[in-house]
Amino acid sequence: MSRKLRTLQFWVLLACIVAASLFAQPEGAKPPADDKLLHFVAYACLAISARIAFPLFPSAGILWLSLFSVSVALEFGQLLVPSRHFETYDMAANGIGLLIGMAIWKLLSGLQRRAASN
């Protein structure tokens, strides 16, 4: 996969998460699944996407902190959007999703390296 395509997939996913986080919802609308599960899955995917887009990023911790900071900013941004609500549990689900996503990436990368060396 080309470098541009790897980077593009990350920015597209991030834009989708921003849109889903900040667009107003119709009154009384309920998410199609458990809200915290959606946060968890979206941010796990974002972590994997970031590792694909930026494979040479020097520190997983700094990458996690950067992505988590975006999630916190989006959660506070919801205070400005009618029909959206700030929730600390959403931020927790985001952070856990990021951690699990990075762990999955590390596991898959290790398996790939092991398979390549055999």
C-alpha beads as a LAMMPS data file, in Angstrom:
LAMMPS data file: protein, C-alpha beads

118 atoms
117 bonds

1 atom types
1 bond types

-500.0 500.0 xlo xhi
-500.0 500.0 ylo yhi
-500.0 500.0 zlo zhi

Masses

1 110.0

Atoms # bond

1 1 1 0.000 0.000 0.000
2 1 1 1.404 3.387 -0.927
3 1 1 2.326 5.913 1.727
4 1 1 -0.333 8.341 0.471
5 1 1 -3.052 5.704 0.679
6 1 1 -1.959 4.655 4.176
7 1 1 -2.144 8.262 5.318
8 1 1 -5.422 8.932 3.508
9 1 1 -7.231 6.049 5.217
10 1 1 -6.292 7.515 8.606
11 1 1 -7.516 11.027 7.782
12 1 1 -10.774 9.690 6.308
13 1 1 -11.459 7.623 9.431
14 1 1 -10.595 10.568 11.681
15 1 1 -12.941 12.821 9.668
16 1 1 -15.742 10.265 10.068
17 1 1 -15.179 10.152 13.829
18 1 1 -15.173 13.958 14.030
19 1 1 -18.403 14.140 12.011
20 1 1 -20.088 11.435 14.087
21 1 1 -19.003 13.202 17.271
22 1 1 -20.025 16.746 16.402
23 1 1 -23.030 16.593 14.073
24 1 1 -26.285 17.311 15.850
25 1 1 -28.602 14.362 16.363
26 1 1 -32.351 14.512 15.877
27 1 1 -34.239 14.825 19.163
28 1 1 -34.773 11.457 20.792
29 1 1 -32.452 9.649 18.384
30 1 1 -30.726 6.626 19.849
31 1 1 -27.513 5.095 18.494
32 1 1 -28.012 1.743 16.717
33 1 1 -25.822 0.000 19.324
34 1 1 -24.467 0.609 22.797
35 1 1 -22.903 4.076 22.775
36 1 1 -19.796 3.065 24.731
37 1 1 -19.229 0.067 22.439
38 1 1 -19.334 2.398 19.426
39 1 1 -16.760 4.681 21.060
40 1 1 -14.540 1.708 21.928
41 1 1 -14.641 0.204 18.416
42 1 1 -14.180 3.554 16.631
43 1 1 -11.075 4.426 18.636
44 1 1 -9.615 0.905 18.467
45 1 1 -9.910 1.172 14.686
46 1 1 -8.398 4.668 14.802
47 1 1 -5.373 3.372 16.736
48 1 1 -4.787 0.593 14.195
49 1 1 -5.335 3.058 11.361
50 1 1 -2.776 5.461 12.873
51 1 1 -0.171 2.688 13.181
52 1 1 -0.751 1.783 9.515
53 1 1 -0.539 5.422 8.431
54 1 1 2.499 6.283 10.546
55 1 1 4.514 3.061 10.955
56 1 1 7.690 4.919 11.909
57 1 1 6.075 7.056 14.615
58 1 1 8.705 6.950 17.354
59 1 1 6.529 6.375 20.411
60 1 1 3.276 4.460 20.842
61 1 1 2.717 6.386 24.084
62 1 1 2.922 9.768 22.398
63 1 1 0.673 8.527 19.580
64 1 1 -1.869 7.273 22.152
65 1 1 -1.731 10.583 24.019
66 1 1 -2.198 12.535 20.768
67 1 1 -5.213 10.478 19.712
68 1 1 -6.683 10.555 23.216
69 1 1 -6.294 14.350 23.252
70 1 1 -8.340 14.505 20.052
71 1 1 -11.050 12.387 21.684
72 1 1 -11.132 14.674 24.736
73 1 1 -11.352 17.766 22.511
74 1 1 -14.231 16.203 20.571
75 1 1 -16.043 15.323 23.766
76 1 1 -15.716 18.916 25.006
77 1 1 -16.773 20.096 21.534
78 1 1 -20.065 18.303 22.079
79 1 1 -20.867 20.903 24.742
80 1 1 -21.283 23.379 21.861
81 1 1 -23.645 21.185 19.833
82 1 1 -27.342 21.100 20.678
83 1 1 -28.596 17.550 21.330
84 1 1 -25.074 16.291 22.097
85 1 1 -23.845 15.574 25.610
86 1 1 -20.430 15.502 27.267
87 1 1 -19.713 12.182 29.028
88 1 1 -16.566 11.157 30.851
89 1 1 -17.439 7.492 30.244
90 1 1 -17.208 8.184 26.498
91 1 1 -13.652 9.421 27.017
92 1 1 -12.851 6.290 29.029
93 1 1 -14.237 4.082 26.241
94 1 1 -12.169 6.054 23.717
95 1 1 -8.970 5.640 25.732
96 1 1 -9.523 1.923 26.304
97 1 1 -10.315 1.474 22.612
98 1 1 -7.055 3.202 21.712
99 1 1 -5.104 0.953 24.091
100 1 1 -6.702 -2.234 22.769
101 1 1 -6.236 -1.100 19.162
102 1 1 -2.540 -0.479 19.767
103 1 1 -2.205 -3.848 21.511
104 1 1 -3.855 -5.569 18.536
105 1 1 -1.448 -3.770 16.203
106 1 1 1.546 -4.835 18.281
107 1 1 0.325 -8.450 18.326
108 1 1 -0.317 -8.542 14.584
109 1 1 3.016 -6.854 13.820
110 1 1 4.830 -9.429 15.939
111 1 1 3.051 -12.297 14.194
112 1 1 3.886 -10.796 10.793
113 1 1 7.574 -10.407 11.696
114 1 1 7.675 -13.958 13.019
115 1 1 6.070 -15.316 9.837
116 1 1 8.487 -13.312 7.667
117 1 1 11.522 -14.685 9.513
118 1 1 10.440 -18.309 8.987

Bonds

1 1 1 2
2 1 2 3
3 1 3 4
4 1 4 5
5 1 5 6
6 1 6 7
7 1 7 8
8 1 8 9
9 1 9 10
10 1 10 11
11 1 11 12
12 1 12 13
13 1 13 14
14 1 14 15
15 1 15 16
16 1 16 17
17 1 17 18
18 1 18 19
19 1 19 20
20 1 20 21
21 1 21 22
22 1 22 23
23 1 23 24
24 1 24 25
25 1 25 26
26 1 26 27
27 1 27 28
28 1 28 29
29 1 29 30
30 1 30 31
31 1 31 32
32 1 32 33
33 1 33 34
34 1 34 35
35 1 35 36
36 1 36 37
37 1 37 38
38 1 38 39
39 1 39 40
40 1 40 41
41 1 41 42
42 1 42 43
43 1 43 44
44 1 44 45
45 1 45 46
46 1 46 47
47 1 47 48
48 1 48 49
49 1 49 50
50 1 50 51
51 1 51 52
52 1 52 53
53 1 53 54
54 1 54 55
55 1 55 56
56 1 56 57
57 1 57 58
58 1 58 59
59 1 59 60
60 1 60 61
61 1 61 62
62 1 62 63
63 1 63 64
64 1 64 65
65 1 65 66
66 1 66 67
67 1 67 68
68 1 68 69
69 1 69 70
70 1 70 71
71 1 71 72
72 1 72 73
73 1 73 74
74 1 74 75
75 1 75 76
76 1 76 77
77 1 77 78
78 1 78 79
79 1 79 80
80 1 80 81
81 1 81 82
82 1 82 83
83 1 83 84
84 1 84 85
85 1 85 86
86 1 86 87
87 1 87 88
88 1 88 89
89 1 89 90
90 1 90 91
91 1 91 92
92 1 92 93
93 1 93 94
94 1 94 95
95 1 95 96
96 1 96 97
97 1 97 98
98 1 98 99
99 1 99 100
100 1 100 101
101 1 101 102
102 1 102 103
103 1 103 104
104 1 104 105
105 1 105 106
106 1 106 107
107 1 107 108
108 1 108 109
109 1 109 110
110 1 110 111
111 1 111 112
112 1 112 113
113 1 113 114
114 1 114 115
115 1 115 116
116 1 116 117
117 1 117 118
